[in-house]
Amino acid sequence: VDGRRHQDSFRSIFIRMSGWMSPPSLLELAVQSLVRDEALAIAALEELPKELFPPLFTVAFFRRRSETLKAMVQAWPFACLPLGALMKEKRPTQEIFQAALDGLDGLLAQEVRPRRWKLQVLDLRKNAHQDFWTVWSGTRLGVCSWLEPAAAQPVRKKQKVNASSTAAAEQPLAPVEVFIDLSLKAGNQDVLLTSLIEKVKQRKGLLHLCCKNLKIFAMPMQNIKMILSMVQLESIEVLEVNCTWKLSTLGKFSPLLGQMSNLQRLLLSHINMSSTSPEKEEQCVAQFTSQFHCLLHLENLYLDSISFLKGRLDQVLRCLKNPLETLSITNCQLSESDLTCLSQSPSISQLKDLGLSGVILTDINPEPLQVLLERTSATLQDLDLDECGIMDSQFVVILPALGRCSQLTTFSFCGNPISMAVLESLLHHTIGLSKLSHVLYPAPLESYEDVQGTLDLGRLAYLHAKLKRMLHESGRPGMVWFSANPCPRCGDRTFYDPEPILCPCFMPV
């Protein structure tokens, strides 16, 4: 009775004041009610206009009104509750986070759908729906129609209400999706993640844990498997493995990779050869590469320090089902046959970003690289050939193909022993590329004092100024050419434009 009286009281206040008070004043009224009497606020949720839910939820979150949060989750009138954006502003206590999960659990415990219930997604990602809470703090109408798929559906004629239609409205609850970005690393388990996994276990089939961005750092494989067994693997779109694995460990992970059917971006780093038999090694490689058959949406592939790649690049490429937009193979050993396979692969037909940094090409015929540039000339936008050991004779071969890359915007090839004559030839071949805006080149051979690699900064400044003058005379003064070389003391890059921007090693104390 008391709860009903509170509810009627709130409704009567709302009716009296809505005629002459603006929405911000109603918001103030709701917030004051929450501060004074949490039970009143909870009782009024059934009649509360949906426009007031987001600002009232925000106040309840920051004031740690756990019971109100729990009730508001159950009465949430939108398809999505972007809780993660609030968590970015202030990390919730275990009690507050648990209240939100308990509210969700209360919904899932019901056999039929509540009358106002629309919640389909609890989004815990901190960088998703950034504007939701800011916009709704002004209680503007209609700004969250994008969170309500039902709003876009065609309007149907109202049917006469009867027993059968009422029964049809009481539909079984559909699964609720919880979105979260996962970073799996060794050490103490995230308490919030542990609570969430427990809820998923308890409501198996009714609560789906989804993850679009998954990063894996150092963590035992058995722990990784346990956590991912709770995740809808087909929801993963970005996977980054930023740890050192043995090839055998990669083989154990491979079946999970194959279930990530909507994966768009894969970064894999530091896979070392294990001391196993050649047969076991080949089995692990085949187990990994065969998973690419299932990755129908893969567009961006980054392979860094992969020890088994030499002589096997074709085994990876022929399993790809989708043309790549980005291919980055860095700090790996490749053979000439690998480059030939790459230049002939159907997967590069739409390539926009090609990186071969740290792939030593000194003793490799440059013709496969020339063919690769010719085949990607209509789409390639970014090219990275840093630290490849490319010589003058090789660079001259690829220059004509490079000059036909009409979409090229950036080109970096630091760490290659190139002469000033080849740099001038590069400028002449690429000056007509209207979209090329940035070129990062190595200090030419003529700028070194000796074979030990001691730079003559004055000579380097003169050569750089010469390139600048050539750009101006060619009508491209806005094209940025600058040089970068490792500092002989610490290894960090020092940039020259045209005078050196020295690293801290050269700064006075």
C-alpha positions in Angstrom: 0.0 0.0 0.0 2.8 2.4 0.9 4.6 1.6 -2.3 1.4 2.3 -4.3 0.9 5.6 -2.4 4.4 6.6 -3.3 3.8 5.7 -7.0 0.5 7.7 -7.1 2.2 10.6 -5.4 4.9 10.7 -8.0 2.4 10.4 -10.9 0.3 13.2 -9.5 3.4 15.4 -9.1 4.4 14.6 -12.7 0.9 15.4 -14.1 0.7 18.7 -12.2 4.2 19.9 -13.1 4.5 18.7 -16.7 2.2 21.4 -17.8 4.3 24.3 -16.6 7.7 22.9 -15.8 10.4 22.1 -18.4 12.1 18.7 -18.7 15.2 19.8 -16.8 13.0 20.7 -13.8 11.4 17.2 -13.9 14.8 15.8 -14.0 15.7 17.7 -10.9 12.5 16.5 -9.2 13.4 12.8 -10.1 17.0 13.3 -8.8 15.7 14.9 -5.6 13.3 12.0 -5.0 16.2 9.5 -5.5 18.4 11.4 -3.0 15.6 11.7 -0.4 13.8 8.4 -0.8 15.3 5.5 -2.8 12.1 3.4 -2.3 10.0 6.2 -3.9 12.2 6.4 -6.9 12.1 2.6 -7.4 8.3 2.5 -7.0 7.9 5.2 -9.6 9.9 3.5 -12.3 6.8 1.9 -13.9 5.4 5.4 -14.6 8.7 7.2 -15.2 9.0 8.7 -18.7 11.8 6.9 -20.6 13.5 10.2 -21.3 14.3 10.4 -17.5 15.9 7.0 -17.3 19.4 7.8 -18.5 20.0 10.9 -16.3 18.4 9.2 -13.3 20.5 6.1 -13.9 23.6 8.3 -14.0 22.9 9.8 -10.7 22.2 6.4 -9.1 25.5 5.1 -10.5 27.7 7.9 -9.2 25.8 8.1 -5.9 26.1 4.3 -5.5 22.3 3.6 -5.1 22.7 -0.1 -5.8 19.0 -1.0 -5.2 17.9 1.7 -7.6 20.4 0.5 -10.2 19.2 -3.0 -9.9 15.5 -2.0 -10.4 16.4 0.4 -13.3 18.2 -2.4 -15.2 15.0 -4.5 -14.9 12.9 -1.6 -16.1 15.3 -0.3 -18.7 13.2 1.0 -21.7 15.9 0.9 -24.4 17.4 -2.0 -26.3 20.9 -1.2 -25.1 22.3 -0.1 -21.7 25.8 1.3 -22.4 27.1 0.9 -18.8 30.7 0.8 -20.0 30.7 4.5 -20.9 29.9 5.3 -17.3 32.5 2.9 -16.0 35.1 4.8 -18.0 34.3 8.0 -16.0 34.4 6.2 -12.6 35.4 2.6 -12.0 32.5 1.0 -10.2 32.8 -0.8 -6.9 32.1 -4.5 -6.8 28.8 -3.7 -5.1 27.6 -1.4 -7.9 28.7 -3.7 -10.7 27.1 -6.6 -8.9 23.8 -4.7 -8.5 23.7 -4.2 -12.3 24.3 -7.9 -12.8 21.7 -8.8 -10.2 19.2 -6.7 -12.1 20.0 -8.5 -15.3 19.7 -11.8 -13.4 16.3 -10.8 -12.1 15.1 -10.3 -15.7 16.4 -13.6 -16.9 14.8 -15.4 -14.0 11.3 -14.4 -15.2 9.5 -16.8 -17.4 7.7 -14.2 -19.5 8.8 -10.8 -20.8 7.9 -7.9 -18.6 5.6 -5.2 -20.1 8.2 -2.4 -20.5 11.2 -4.6 -20.8 13.3 -3.9 -24.0 16.8 -4.6 -22.9 18.7 -6.7 -25.4 22.3 -5.6 -24.9 24.3 -4.7 -21.8 27.4 -3.0 -23.2 30.4 -2.9 -20.8 32.8 -1.5 -23.4 34.3 1.8 -22.2 34.7 3.3 -25.7 31.2 2.4 -27.1 28.3 4.8 -27.2 30.3 7.7 -25.9 27.6 10.3 -26.5 24.7 8.4 -25.0 24.8 9.7 -21.4 25.9 13.3 -22.4 23.1 13.7 -24.8 20.5 12.3 -22.5 21.6 14.5 -19.6 19.6 17.2 -21.4 16.6 14.8 -21.8 16.4 15.5 -25.5 13.8 13.3 -27.2 14.4 10.8 -29.9 18.2 10.8 -29.7 18.4 7.1 -28.9 16.2 5.7 -31.7 19.4 4.0 -32.9 19.4 2.0 -29.7 15.9 0.7 -30.4 15.7 -1.6 -33.4 11.9 -1.9 -33.0 11.5 1.8 -33.7 12.6 1.3 -37.3 10.0 -1.4 -38.0 6.9 -0.5 -40.1 3.8 0.5 -38.2 1.2 -2.3 -38.0 -2.5 -1.8 -37.5 -3.6 -2.3 -33.9 -5.4 -5.5 -33.3 -8.3 -6.0 -30.9 -6.9 -7.1 -27.5 -8.1 -10.5 -26.5 -6.9 -13.5 -24.6 -4.9 -14.9 -27.5 -3.1 -11.7 -28.3 -2.3 -11.2 -24.6 -0.8 -14.6 -24.5 1.2 -13.8 -27.7 2.7 -10.7 -25.9 4.0 -12.9 -23.2 6.9 -14.2 -25.2 9.7 -16.3 -23.7 12.8 -14.2 -22.8 15.4 -14.0 -25.6 19.1 -14.2 -24.6 20.6 -10.9 -23.4 24.0 -10.1 -24.9 26.8 -8.6 -22.7 29.5 -6.9 -24.7 33.0 -6.5 -23.2 36.5 -5.9 -24.4 38.8 -8.6 -23.0 42.6 -8.3 -22.2 43.8 -11.6 -20.9 47.0 -11.4 -18.9 48.7 -13.2 -16.1 48.3 -12.0 -12.5 45.2 -11.4 -10.4 42.0 -12.0 -12.2 39.7 -9.1 -12.8 37.1 -9.3 -10.1 34.4 -7.8 -12.3 35.2 -10.3 -15.1 35.0 -13.1 -12.6 31.6 -12.0 -11.5 30.4 -11.8 -15.0 31.7 -15.2 -15.9 29.8 -16.7 -12.9 26.6 -15.1 -14.1 27.1 -16.5 -17.6 27.6 -20.0 -16.1 24.4 -19.6 -14.0 22.3 -18.4 -16.9 23.8 -20.5 -19.6 21.8 -20.0 -22.8 20.0 -16.9 -21.5 23.1 -14.7 -21.1 25.6 -14.5 -24.0 29.0 -13.0 -23.3 30.2 -11.2 -26.5 33.6 -9.7 -27.2 34.5 -7.7 -30.3 38.1 -6.9 -29.2 40.2 -9.6 -27.6 43.8 -9.1 -26.6 45.9 -12.0 -25.2 49.0 -11.3 -23.1 51.0 -13.8 -21.0 48.5 -16.3 -19.6 48.4 -20.1 -19.2 46.6 -21.7 -22.1 44.2 -23.6 -19.8 43.0 -20.2 -18.3 42.6 -18.8 -21.8 40.5 -21.8 -22.8 38.4 -21.6 -19.7 37.5 -17.9 -20.2 36.9 -18.2 -23.9 34.6 -21.2 -23.3 32.2 -18.6 -21.8 32.5 -16.3 -24.8 30.5 -16.3 -28.1 33.6 -16.7 -30.2 31.7 -15.7 -33.4 31.3 -12.2 -31.9 35.1 -11.5 -32.0 36.2 -9.1 -34.7 39.7 -8.1 -33.6 42.2 -10.6 -32.0 45.7 -9.5 -30.9 48.1 -12.1 -29.5 50.8 -10.0 -27.8 52.8 -12.7 -26.1 55.6 -15.2 -26.8 54.1 -18.7 -27.7 55.8 -21.8 -28.8 54.5 -23.3 -32.0 52.9 -26.2 -30.0 51.0 -23.6 -27.9 49.7 -22.0 -31.1 48.5 -25.4 -32.2 46.5 -25.8 -29.1 44.9 -22.4 -29.6 44.1 -22.9 -33.3 40.7 -24.6 -32.9 39.5 -21.6 -30.9 40.7 -19.3 -33.7 38.7 -21.3 -36.3 35.5 -20.5 -34.3 36.0 -16.8 -34.7 34.1 -16.7 -38.0 33.6 -12.9 -38.0 37.2 -12.0 -37.3 38.3 -9.0 -39.3 41.7 -8.2 -37.8 44.3 -10.7 -36.6 47.7 -9.7 -35.0 50.0 -12.6 -34.1 53.4 -12.0 -32.7 56.5 -13.9 -31.5 55.8 -17.5 -32.3 58.9 -19.6 -31.6 59.8 -23.0 -33.0 59.6 -25.6 -30.3 62.0 -28.5 -30.0 59.7 -31.0 -31.5 60.0 -33.4 -34.4 59.6 -32.1 -38.0 56.4 -34.1 -38.3 54.9 -32.5 -35.1 56.1 -29.1 -36.3 54.4 -29.5 -39.7 51.2 -30.7 -37.9 51.1 -27.6 -35.8 51.6 -25.3 -38.7 48.9 -27.1 -40.7 46.5 -26.9 -37.8 47.0 -23.2 -37.6 46.9 -22.3 -41.3 43.8 -24.5 -41.9 41.8 -22.2 -39.6 42.0 -19.4 -42.2 39.4 -21.3 -44.2 36.8 -20.4 -41.5 37.8 -16.7 -41.3 35.5 -15.4 -44.1 35.7 -11.8 -43.1 39.4 -11.4 -42.4 40.7 -8.2 -44.0 43.8 -7.2 -41.8 46.6 -9.6 -41.1 49.6 -8.7 -39.0 52.4 -11.3 -38.5 55.4 -10.2 -36.4 58.4 -12.4 -35.5 56.8 -15.6 -36.7 59.6 -18.2 -36.9 57.9 -20.8 -39.0 56.9 -18.6 -41.9 59.9 -19.0 -44.1 59.0 -21.4 -47.0 55.4 -21.6 -45.7 53.9 -18.2 -46.6 52.0 -19.9 -49.5 50.4 -22.3 -46.9 48.9 -19.3 -45.1 47.9 -17.3 -48.2 46.1 -20.1 -50.1 43.9 -20.7 -47.0 42.6 -17.1 -47.0 39.1 -16.8 -48.3 38.8 -13.0 -48.5 41.1 -10.3 -50.2 43.2 -8.5 -47.6 43.2 -4.7 -47.1 46.2 -4.9 -44.8 49.1 -7.3 -44.8 52.0 -6.7 -42.4 54.8 -9.2 -42.2 57.5 -7.8 -39.9 60.7 -9.2 -38.5 60.3 -12.5 -40.2 62.5 -14.5 -42.5 61.1 -15.0 -46.0 62.5 -16.8 -49.1 62.3 -15.7 -52.7 59.6 -18.3 -53.3 57.6 -16.7 -50.5 57.7 -13.3 -52.2 56.8 -15.0 -55.5 53.8 -16.6 -53.9 52.8 -13.3 -52.3 53.0 -11.5 -55.6 50.8 -14.1 -57.3 48.2 -14.5 -54.5 44.6 -13.5 -55.1 44.5 -12.2 -51.5 46.4 -9.1 -52.5 44.1 -7.9 -55.2 42.6 -5.1 -53.0 45.6 -4.5 -50.7 45.8 -1.0 -49.2 48.5 -1.3 -46.6 51.7 -3.4 -47.1 54.4 -3.7 -44.5 57.6 -5.8 -44.8 59.6 -4.0 -42.1 62.5 -6.1 -40.9 62.2 -8.7 -43.6 65.7 -8.9 -45.0 65.7 -8.8 -48.8 69.4 -8.1 -49.5 70.1 -11.4 -51.3 66.6 -11.8 -52.9 65.7 -11.1 -56.5 63.7 -7.9 -56.5 61.4 -9.0 -59.4 58.8 -10.6 -57.1 58.6 -7.3 -55.2 58.3 -5.4 -58.5 55.4 -7.7 -59.5 53.8 -7.3 -56.1 53.8 -3.5 -56.5 52.5 -3.7 -60.0 49.5 -5.9 -58.9 48.6 -3.6 -56.0 49.3 -0.3 -57.9 45.6 0.6 -58.1 44.9 0.2 -54.4 48.1 0.5 -52.3 48.0 3.5 -50.0 50.7 2.8 -47.4 54.0 1.0 -48.0 56.6 0.2 -45.3 60.0 -1.3 -46.4 62.0 -0.2 -43.3 65.1 -2.2 -42.4 64.9 -4.6 -45.3 68.5 -4.2 -46.4 67.5 -3.2 -50.0 70.5 -2.2 -52.1 70.7 0.4 -54.9 70.5 -2.3 -57.6 67.3 -3.7 -56.2 65.7 -0.4 -55.6 66.2 0.6 -59.2 64.3 -2.4 -60.3 61.2 -1.6 -58.3 61.1 2.2 -59.0 59.0 2.1 -62.2 56.3 0.0 -60.4 56.5 2.2 -57.4 55.9 5.2 -59.7 52.6 3.6 -60.8 51.1 3.3 -57.4 48.5 6.0 -58.0 46.8 5.8 -54.5 50.1 5.8 -52.5 50.0 8.3 -49.6 52.9 7.3 -47.4 56.1 5.4 -48.1 58.8 4.6 -45.5 62.0 2.8 -46.3 64.5 3.7 -43.5 67.4 1.4 -42.7 68.3 0.6 -46.3 71.7 1.5 -47.8 70.6 3.8 -50.6 72.7 6.4 -52.4 71.7 10.0 -53.2 71.4 9.2 -56.9 68.7 6.6 -56.2 66.9 9.0 -53.9 66.9 11.6 -56.7 65.6 8.9 -59.1 62.9 8.0 -56.5 61.8 11.6 -56.4 61.5 11.8 -60.2 59.5 8.5 -60.4 57.0 9.5 -57.6 56.6 13.3 -58.1 53.6 12.6 -60.2 51.8 10.7 -57.5 49.3 13.4 -56.4 48.3 11.6 -53.2 51.8 10.8 -52.0 52.3 13.3 -49.0 54.9 11.7 -46.8 58.2 9.9 -47.6 60.5 8.7 -44.8 63.9 7.8 -46.2 67.3 6.7 -44.8 70.3 8.9 -44.7 72.0 8.4 -48.1 75.3 6.6 -48.2 77.2 9.9 -49.1 76.3 11.4 -45.7 78.4 8.9 -43.8 82.0 9.6 -42.8 83.2 6.0 -42.6 82.1 2.4 -42.8 81.4 2.3 -39.1 78.3 4.4 -39.8 79.3 7.8 -38.4 77.0 10.4 -39.9 78.3 13.8 -41.0 75.4 16.0 -40.0 76.5 18.9 -42.1 76.7 16.7 -45.2 73.3 15.1 -44.4 71.7 18.6 -44.0 73.1 19.6 -47.4 71.7 16.5 -49.1 68.4 16.9 -47.5 68.2 20.6 -48.5 69.0 19.5 -52.1 66.0 17.1 -52.1 63.8 19.9 -50.7 64.9 22.2 -53.5 64.1 19.5 -56.1 60.6 19.1 -54.6 60.1 22.8 -54.9 61.3 23.0 -58.4 59.1 20.1 -59.4 56.0 21.9 -58.1 55.5 19.7 -55.0 56.8 21.9 -52.1 54.1 20.5 -49.8 55.3 16.9 -50.1 57.0 16.0 -46.9 60.3 14.2 -47.2 62.3 13.6 -44.1 65.1 11.2 -43.0 65.4 9.0 -39.9 68.3 7.0 -38.6 68.9 5.2 -35.3 70.9 7.1 -32.7 74.3 5.4 -32.3 74.1 5.8 -28.6 70.6 4.5 -27.7 69.1 3.2 -31.0 66.2 5.5 -31.0 65.4 7.2 -34.3 66.8 10.7 -34.9 64.8 12.7 -37.5 66.3 15.3 -39.9 64.2 18.0 -41.5 66.7 19.3 -42.7 68.6 19.9 -39.4 68.7 16.9 -37.0 66.0 16.7 -34.3 68.3 15.0 -31.9 67.3 12.4 -29.3 67.9 13.2 -25.6 71.3 11.5 -25.8 72.7 14.7 -27.4 70.8 17.2 -25.3 72.9 19.2 -22.8 72.3 18.2 -19.1 
